[in-house]
């Protein structure tokens, strides 16, 4: 049957599929196909302006078109559908509707009433996502200075390491040793699409290196300085720089971002501050990294007040004797019932 679809080079297929799945746009009743080296992914419904914006931010080169697709046998579309008839209704209502997939590892939060049925929940998740080999339950909240959490096995292979693919790059991840969120894929694509060739970029809280590597792969910067003080994250970042062959551009630095050597001061055209719970304490250090002639700051904060993050960056610039222009504010994701993670792009002069 004929359907609307997105078309992109085949090597971008996995990340594009994951993006459309997150947006609820992929038609799972039709088979993905290829054409002349491109991948074509069918859409469940026509795109509205917000859909197009999200897709363009994450994958600017995709084409929106139409094509013929074959129908495929449909499996369960959700965990609740996979478990319907297998557990009581009152438990079915507790089944989570969202979870994270990092590479082939799925991480799900299991409500207390479902704890005895954890293995069953894990098997249903693997049924709805055949590429998943390990299902873990969140064991603790994100905690400590390295923003990590413990997990426990529900079903599948008992491991915490995986390889995650995003925007044409590969990242080795250990989901217990270093913070990594697949939900920030669109945000990472939005940021790297703004980088101009020849820029010097500093990522103050680089983790396993997704911002740094994707900028190096896609935007031809002069240099990307990727800083993290978590030794495990730094080790994985070094491996990911080698894995994606960007060692001539990305400089992994094991350090506290507030204590970088003076040689880095005034060298950056762009600074990324993705540490939303405590980035405010590093604003002075970030401003020192930007060139005296100016640059762009990508600042993240978790707050219940939409304008608070932008106000904080403007006030920090004023206190440092610099002018600022807020280029945009974006709600990245909901964090709790009363708070969201906000991204602020600010030009510092």
C-alpha positions in Angstrom: 0.0 0.0 0.0 1.1 3.6 -0.6 2.0 5.7 2.5 3.8 8.8 3.6 7.3 8.1 4.7 10.7 9.6 5.6 13.7 8.8 3.4 17.4 9.0 4.5 20.7 7.3 3.8 20.7 3.7 5.0 23.4 4.3 7.6 21.0 6.7 9.4 18.2 4.2 9.5 18.5 3.0 13.1 18.6 6.4 14.7 15.8 7.6 12.4 13.6 4.6 13.4 14.3 5.3 17.1 13.3 9.0 16.6 10.1 8.1 14.9 9.3 5.5 17.6 9.8 8.1 20.3 7.5 10.5 18.5 4.9 7.8 17.9 5.0 8.4 14.1 6.3 5.1 12.7 3.6 2.8 11.1 4.5 -0.6 12.6 2.0 -2.3 10.4 4.1 -1.7 7.3 7.6 -3.1 6.5 10.5 -0.7 6.3 12.2 -0.9 2.9 15.2 0.4 1.0 15.6 2.2 -2.3 18.9 3.2 -4.1 20.9 3.0 -0.9 18.3 4.9 1.2 16.0 3.6 3.9 12.3 4.4 3.7 10.3 4.3 7.0 6.5 4.5 6.7 4.5 7.0 8.8 1.4 6.2 10.8 -0.2 9.6 10.1 0.4 12.9 8.3 3.0 15.1 10.0 2.1 18.4 11.6 4.4 21.4 11.9 5.7 20.3 15.3 6.5 16.8 14.0 8.5 18.2 11.1 10.4 20.5 13.4 11.4 17.6 15.7 12.5 15.5 12.7 14.4 18.3 11.0 16.2 19.2 14.2 17.4 15.6 14.7 18.0 14.7 11.1 18.1 17.8 8.8 18.9 15.7 5.7 15.8 13.5 5.6 13.3 13.7 2.8 9.5 13.6 3.4 7.9 11.6 0.6 5.6 8.7 -0.3 6.2 5.2 -1.4 4.7 1.7 -1.7 5.1 -0.6 1.3 4.3 -4.2 2.2 2.2 -5.0 5.2 3.8 -7.1 7.9 2.5 -9.3 10.6 1.8 -7.2 13.6 3.0 -8.1 17.0 1.9 -6.4 20.3 2.4 -2.7 20.0 2.9 -2.0 23.7 3.7 -3.7 27.0 0.1 -3.6 28.1 -1.1 -5.2 24.9 1.6 -8.0 25.2 0.4 -8.6 28.8 -3.3 -8.3 28.3 -5.0 -11.6 29.4 -1.8 -12.6 31.2 -2.3 -10.6 34.4 -5.2 -9.1 36.4 -6.6 -5.8 35.2 -5.6 -3.9 38.3 -2.0 -4.9 37.6 -2.2 -4.2 33.9 -3.0 -0.6 34.7 0.3 -0.4 36.6 2.4 -1.5 33.6 4.7 1.4 32.5 4.0 3.0 29.2 7.6 4.2 28.7 11.1 2.9 29.3 14.7 3.5 28.0 16.5 1.4 25.4 20.2 1.9 25.3 21.7 -0.3 22.6 20.2 -3.7 23.2 19.6 -3.0 26.9 16.1 -1.9 28.1 15.7 -0.2 31.4 12.3 0.0 33.0 10.9 1.3 36.3 8.8 -1.4 37.9 6.0 -0.2 40.2 5.8 -1.9 43.6 2.7 -4.0 42.8 4.5 -5.5 39.8 7.7 -6.5 41.6 6.6 -10.2 41.8 5.8 -10.1 38.0 9.1 -8.5 37.0 10.4 -11.4 34.9 7.0 -11.5 33.1 7.2 -7.8 32.4 10.7 -8.2 31.0 9.7 -11.0 28.7 6.9 -8.9 27.4 9.2 -6.0 26.7 11.5 -8.3 24.7 8.5 -9.5 22.8 7.6 -5.9 21.8 11.3 -5.0 21.1 13.0 -8.0 19.5 16.4 -6.2 19.3 16.6 -6.1 23.2 18.8 -8.8 24.8 18.7 -7.5 28.4 15.9 -6.0 30.5 16.9 -4.2 33.7 14.8 -2.7 36.4 15.8 0.6 37.9 17.2 -0.2 41.3 18.0 3.3 42.6 17.4 6.9 41.7 20.2 8.7 39.8 22.6 9.6 42.6 26.1 10.7 43.5 28.3 13.2 41.8 28.6 11.0 38.7 24.7 10.7 38.2 24.7 6.9 38.1 22.2 4.4 39.3 22.1 0.6 40.2 19.9 -1.8 38.3 18.7 -5.4 38.7 18.1 -8.0 36.0 14.6 -8.9 35.0 15.3 -11.2 32.1 17.9 -11.8 29.4 21.6 -11.5 29.6 23.0 -10.3 32.9 25.2 -7.5 31.8 25.4 -3.6 31.9 27.5 -2.9 28.9 26.1 -2.3 25.4 26.8 -0.3 22.2 24.3 2.4 21.4 23.9 3.8 17.9 22.8 7.4 17.4 23.1 9.9 14.5 25.4 7.6 12.6 27.8 7.2 15.6 28.5 4.3 18.0 28.9 4.6 21.7 30.1 2.0 24.2 28.0 2.5 27.3 27.9 1.0 30.8 24.5 1.9 32.2 25.7 1.7 35.8 29.1 3.4 35.6 28.3 6.5 33.5 25.2 8.6 32.9 23.7 8.3 29.4 20.2 9.1 28.3 18.9 8.0 24.9 16.0 10.5 25.4 18.4 13.3 24.7 19.1 12.2 21.1 16.9 14.9 19.6 18.6 17.5 21.8 22.1 16.4 20.8 21.1 16.6 17.2 19.7 20.1 17.7 22.9 21.3 19.2 25.4 19.7 16.8 23.4 21.1 13.8 24.2 24.6 15.1 28.0 24.1 15.1 29.9 25.9 12.3 33.0 24.4 10.6 36.2 25.5 12.3 34.7 26.1 15.8 36.3 25.2 19.0 33.7 23.5 21.3 34.0 22.7 25.0 31.6 20.1 26.5 32.0 20.6 30.2 30.1 17.5 31.3 30.8 15.1 28.4 30.0 11.7 29.9 30.8 9.0 27.4 31.1 11.6 24.7 27.9 11.8 22.6 27.8 15.5 22.1 31.6 15.7 21.4 31.7 12.7 19.0 28.6 13.7 17.0 29.9 17.3 16.6 33.3 15.9 15.4 31.6 13.4 13.0 29.1 15.8 11.4 30.3 19.4 11.7 34.0 19.7 10.9 35.1 21.6 14.1 38.7 22.6 14.7 38.6 21.0 18.1 36.2 19.6 20.7 37.4 19.5 24.3 35.3 16.8 26.1 35.6 17.1 29.9 34.4 14.7 32.6 35.6 13.9 36.1 34.1 10.4 36.2 37.0 8.0 35.5 34.6 5.3 34.1 32.9 7.8 31.8 36.3 9.2 30.7 37.5 5.6 29.9 34.4 4.9 27.8 34.7 8.3 26.1 38.3 7.6 25.1 37.1 4.3 23.6 34.2 6.0 21.8 36.6 8.6 20.3 38.7 5.8 18.9 35.6 3.8 17.8 34.3 6.7 15.7 37.8 7.7 14.4 37.7 11.3 15.7 40.9 11.3 17.8 42.4 14.0 15.7 39.5 16.4 16.7 38.2 15.3 20.1 40.3 15.9 23.2 39.1 13.8 26.2 40.0 15.5 29.5 39.6 13.8 32.9 39.0 16.8 35.1 36.5 18.9 37.1 35.1 21.4 34.6 35.5 24.2 37.1 39.2 23.4 37.5 40.5 23.3 33.9 44.0 24.6 33.3 44.3 28.3 32.4 45.3 27.4 28.8 41.7 26.6 28.0 40.4 30.0 29.1 39.1 32.2 26.3 39.5 29.5 23.6 35.9 28.3 23.0 33.4 29.4 20.4 30.7 27.3 22.0 30.3 25.7 25.4 27.8 22.9 26.3 26.6 22.6 29.9 24.5 19.5 30.1 24.4 19.0 33.9 20.9 20.2 34.6 20.8 19.7 38.3 23.9 21.7 39.1 25.1 23.5 36.0 24.3 26.9 37.6 27.4 26.5 39.8 29.6 26.3 36.7 28.4 29.4 34.8 31.3 31.5 35.8 33.7 28.8 34.6 31.8 28.5 31.3 31.9 32.2 30.6 35.7 32.1 31.2 36.0 29.4 28.5 34.3 31.5 25.8 36.4 33.7 23.6 36.7 37.4 24.6 35.0 38.2 21.3 32.0 36.0 22.3 30.4 32.7 21.7 27.4 30.5 22.3 26.4 28.8 25.6 24.1 25.8 25.6 22.9 25.8 29.2 20.6 23.1 30.8 18.6 23.4 34.1 15.8 21.5 35.8 13.3 24.0 37.1 9.5 24.5 37.5 9.7 28.1 36.1 10.1 28.2 32.3 12.0 31.5 32.3 14.3 30.8 35.3 17.1 29.1 33.3 17.3 32.0 30.8 17.3 34.6 33.5 20.1 32.8 35.3 22.4 32.9 32.3 21.7 36.6 31.6 22.4 37.5 35.2 25.7 35.5 35.2 26.8 37.3 32.0 26.0 40.7 33.5 27.9 39.8 36.7 30.9 39.0 34.5 30.7 42.3 32.7 29.5 40.7 29.4 26.5 41.2 27.2 24.1 38.4 26.3 21.3 37.6 23.9 19.0 34.7 24.5 18.7 32.8 21.2 16.0 30.4 22.3 14.6 28.4 25.2 13.3 24.8 24.8 11.6 22.3 27.1 13.7 19.2 26.6 11.6 16.8 28.6 9.4 16.5 31.7 11.4 15.7 34.8 8.6 15.5 37.4 5.1 16.6 38.0 6.2 20.2 38.7 9.6 20.5 36.9 11.1 20.1 33.4 14.5 20.1 31.9 15.1 23.3 30.0 17.7 24.1 27.3 18.8 27.7 26.8 20.9 28.9 23.9 22.6 32.2 24.8 25.0 34.3 22.7 27.6 35.9 25.0 29.4 39.0 23.7 
